[in-house]
Amino acid sequence: MDQQTEITEQPSGLAEILAPGLSVVFCGLNPALTAHRDGHNFSNRSNRFWRVLHLAGFTPRLLRAEEEREMLDFGLGLTSAVSHPTKSANELTKQDYITAAPVLEEKIRRLAPGNLAFLGKAAYAAISLRPQIEWGRQPDAFAGADVWVLPNPSGLNRAFDLARLTEHYREMKLAVDGSTVADG
C-alpha cells in the first residue's frame, strides 16, 4: 500500500487499523472483552464481521481476526467510537460516546477516509444528537467523511441474521464502488 500506514494501539490494547485516504473506515462501538483478551479486533467466533466483509465483497477472501492488518490492502480501516472494552456494548452510555467523539472526529478529519461506517446505531445517534437513525447512508458527513450506519455484526445482535447483515454491508459496498467509478 502506498499510503502511510497508521496502526496505533488504543487504550484497550487493540490496534486501530488506519491509514490516510482509505475508502472505508469501519467504526465499532467499542472493543469486546474477548477482543481485548485475544489482541485482535472482532476475534470472538460468534462475531460475524469478517464473514460479512467477505460476503459483501469488501475482501476477496475471508480474513481471520489475526489478519486484520490486511484490511489496509483493500482500502479498509478499523477503529472504535469508544476505546475501553466491555463485555457488551449495552454497558456504554450516551455520555461515553459524546465524550469520545472529539477524538474520533480529529482522527477521521486527519486521515480523510471517504466513508465512515458506524457498526450499530448507538454511537452515531449519540454523536449526531439524533435519537432516530435509519440504517444506511446518513444525510450528514462526519469530519468530512460520508457516514453509513450498518447493523452491528456481533453475535449478540440477534435481530440480523447473516443474510440480512450482508445485504446492508453490500448496499454500502455497491454505493462506494459506484462513487469511486463516478469520481475517478
Secondary structure, DSSP 8 states (H G I E B T S, - for coil): --S--EEEE-TTS-EEEE-TT-SEEEEESS-BHHHHHHTSTT-STT--HHHHHHHTTSSSS---GGGGGGGGGGTEEEEESS-S-BSSGGG--HHHHHHHHHHHHHHHHHH--SEEEEESHHHHHHHHT-S---SEE-SS-BTTBEEEEE----TT-TTS-HHHHHHHHHHHHHHHHHHHHHH-
